[in-house]
Amino acid sequence: MKDITDIHKVFADHIGTDRNLKAAAYAVSKKLEDGHICVDIKDYNEEIRRADDSKYAERNPFLSDGETITTESLLANPLVSQESGNVQPFIYKNGRLYLQRYFQYESDIIDGIRSPGNQPDPYFSAIKNKQLNELKNLVTGLFTPTTDVVQNETDWQLVAAIRAITNNFLIITGGPGTGKTTTVAKILAILFTMQPGLKVALAAPTGKAASRLNESLAVAKEDLSGINKEIKDKFDRINASTIHRLLGSKFNTPYFKHNKENPLDFDVVIIDESSMIAASIMAKLIVALAPNSRLILLGDKDQLASVEAGSIFGDLCLTQSNQMNFLETPTIRFINGFITGPASKIPVQFELSQSINLLSEKIIELKKSYRFKDDEGIGKFSKGVITGNLDDLSSFKSKTGEGVTIVNEFDFEQLSNNREFIEEIDRFADYIREQDIQKALRLINNIRVLCAVNEGNFGINNFNNLIGNYLKKKGLINPSFTFYHNQPIIVTRNDYSLGLYNGDVGIIRSDAEGVLKAYFESVDEKGNPDLKEVLPGFIAEFKTVFAMTIHKSQGSEFEHVVIILPDKDHVPILTRELLYTGVTRAKKHTLIIAQDDIIMKAVEKKVSRASGIRQRIENLKY
């Protein structure tokens, strides 16, 4: 059997002659691959001490049994610096060891947030407050409570909107259906009224997420009350793109056209699905902002972090600890001036005596879900998952229809024995039987199977084959070749020449002449729904997509979802964030196929990625 090269050991072997530093270099490289920005030396040494007790624990080829990494030796090595200005391969800060580049990413993010344009300025704050007060009727009209809103609840969407308008940096976090895009539409309506020539950029980490942002904003725009056609027309000129495209990717390099020397020419930059943004891209985005431009980050702090290194969005939200949505007294007094009902004003328990750090008052969490109820179905289950309080699974086992259903057994040999599973995957027939391609592309989102892993019985490759063969037996498809009629595919690499992006989902169909073509949803120059057709052979990287990984599903929504978890609880990626992300991709119903103990093990385990950004922000004097 061919040996698999340990690239982390190869890297460490080239770092000086000090075995202690080689061990640390190996740890940094290995942890980076696992999504960590740095290595907490104390925590890593604890992992090493446990290595002999567990076959799944971390091991380091440069350390003998009983040995750990010595901090004193690290700090004495000339290749390790404690200051970012002293450029060395490694930086040691607050007990953590970084590669220089990743420490700089953290520094760039922090420096961007604390830049003068993002800090309180009494003069400009007074001007913004005055402008907003002059539009009080518009603001209160946009946020007039509907019958769905309990009158004695604080409207955190309104709070987020006012904070976004009076500040140049804001994070808006919230679960599915809490109205993040609706809030952005109202923010833009107010900003366009204040500044008609406003230049706005919308972006997301993936093409699919960008497309969904466009769709959601188009729907939200139509629901705006008290907004004239001229303002609404301005929305049609905004088209969300990927962050890479916004910054201007340079082919085969990690660099972008827009940077500190050539900043983005926008007054407002709004990024959706920010939890998916890696540290490197977040840093490059923030560095590329013009000095006085406004940045609004949208995302779900409880969702999975980026596939690449870093969990920056979640780490930034954690800086507020248990004081999320806390505001200083003058801020509360100003915002409450826009709320007519006394019981709907920001309550006194959210009053902040003084700013606790750099991000005080700059993170607003939307708390009310307009899609799920907290006490049933997906809302109840997902809340139990993310809080770690999912004590009773039995209530989800006999339930059918909308909500969550758990099935413990799965027969790989005879799919017909899996009644609940078959009922779900039979929904694929809807897009196959629909002749109109645009309608078929929408119907393909009626159902998606989401797996935690790629390989093995419980992986996407196996389930794509199982589902394909089942549909073939029903006479619906014939998966005999690389491409076939009615094959659903997902693009797995950006292709700017074709206008296709990682995560785009399409359908292969034969045209009138029998030529197979790939069709994707698109929009025309006026923003109306359109089709993009591509010869399949030109698509460099793709997969069949009856099933996809939960990671890949981020930024997507489906009517029904089937979640497949493996039967081994030691799979490192099985976490509450993974399960929460999968469950909340569904709008109506989630079927979970997994053993109870696997579900509970996932709920008990949180994503933990080493990062120093939270501590560095908390340590800054405000």
Helices and strands as residue ranges (DSSP letters): H 7-13, H 19-33, E 38-40, H 41-50, G 51-53, H 71-76, E 80-81, E 90-93, E 96-99, H 100-113, G 116-118, H 122-134, H 136-142, H 156-166, E 169-174, H 180-194, E 200-204, H 207-222, H 229-235, E 241-242, H 243-247, E 268-271, G 274-276, H 279-287, E 294-299, H 312-318, E 327-328, H 329-336, G 342-344, G 348-350, E 351-352, E 363-366, H 377-387, G 394-396, E 403-407, G 415-417, H 419-425, H 428-433, H 437-443, G 444-446, E 447-451, H 460-473, E 487-491, E 505-510, E 516-523, E 529-534, G 536-538, E 542-544, E 547-549, H 550-553, E 558-564, H 576-583, E 586-593, H 596-604, H 613-619
